[in-house]
Amino acid sequence: MYQCFIWKKARNIILICLIVFTLIQVFTSWLLILQLVTIFIGYNISNSLIKKEKEKTQPSTKHIIKTSDKNGAKIYNEYGENDELLTEIREKIKSKKEIDRLIKEMYDNDLEHRKAVDDVIENMFKNKNKK
């Protein structure tokens, strides 16, 4: 995740050095313009690569929400936070986030709860290995 920031900083330092070098050393105007255009194109290409890398490292904002159809059958749908959603579904996403936050907070702060959860998970894997 942090690699893209390191590369961005290095890219900007190199970019500044290239521009300064071009302005000081290139005396022919058309070569100066060509060099600056080339630097600008390289900057845009590297910028798009950094954005793609940043998008890869960001966690998914998709949520799976369980709903029921008219016949009572359960339907699982995946929704993004930026999707245009019904108010009911948006509230379910908010409440799921709040529940996840509370569960994590309880696990982090309550030692008895943490031990109970860890014991349940450990027993699940013990039973799975016995089969």
N, C-alpha and C positions, 0 to 999 in steps of 0.2 A: 504494500500500500504506500509506503513512504518512498519507494524507489522513484516513482514518477515525480515526486517533489524534488528529490536530489537531482534527477536528470533535468528537470525544468530550471533549477538554479544554475547548473553547469551550462545548459544551453544558453541561458540569458547572458552569462559572463562571456561565453564564446561569441555570441551575437554582438555584444558591445565592442569586443576587441576587433571583430571583423569590420564593423562599421567605422571605427576609429582608424584602423589600418587603411581602409578604402579611401576615406576622406583625406588622409595625410599623404598616402603614397601614389594614388592614381591621379594623374594630371590631365589625361584626355577625357573630355566630358562624356563622350558616348560610352567609353569603357567604364567610367564612374557610374553612369546610369545603369549599364548592363550588370555591373557588379552588385549594385544596391538592389536591383530587381531580383537577381539570383539569391541574394541574402533573404529578401522578403519571401520568396517562394519557399526556400528552405525552412524559414521560420514557420510558415503556415503548415507545411508538411509535418514538422516536428510537433507543432501545437495539436494537430489532429491526432497524432499518435499518442501524445500524452493524455488527451481527453479519452481516447479509447481505453488506455491502460487504467485511467481513473474509474471509468465506468465498469470495467471488469472487477475491480477490487471493492466496489461499493456493495454492501449487502442488499439482497433482494427486498423489495418493498411489497412483494406479493403476499396475499393472505388467502387462506382457504376457509371459506365460510359454508357451513352446513345449512341448507334450507330444505323445505318440504314442498312437493308439488301438490296439486289438488287431490290426488289419490292418497296422499300421506307418505309417498315414497321419499326417501332421503336423497338429496342431490347435493353434491359437493362442487362448488365453483371457486375458481381462483380469480381474485380481484387485485388490482394494483391500487395504490393510494391515490394516484393521479387519474384513475378512471372516473368517468361520470357515473355515479352510483345513486341508487335510491337512498333516501335518508335512513331507512331501516337497515340497509346493509352497511352504510357508513357508521351507524351507531354500533353495529355488531363488531366492526373492525376496531373502533375506539375502545369498546368494552373488552375485547380480546387483548388489546395492547395493555390495558390497565390491569387485567388479570395476570398477564405474563409479568408485568412489572412487580405486582404484589407477590407473586410466587417467588420471583428471584430475590426480592427484598426479604421475604420470610426465610428463604433458604440461606441467604447470606448472614442474617442477623440472629436467627433462632437456632442455637446449637442442637436442641432436642429434635426440632423439625428436620434439620440437616441429617442428623444421625438416623432418624426414622426413614427418610427418603433413601439415603445411601444403603441402609439395610434391605429395604424392599428391592432396590435395583440389584444388589448383590445376590439376594435370594432368587431373583428372576434368572440370573445367569447361572447360578448353581443348578437350578432345576432344568434349565435348558441343556446344560452339559451332561446331565444324568441320562437324558433321553437318547 
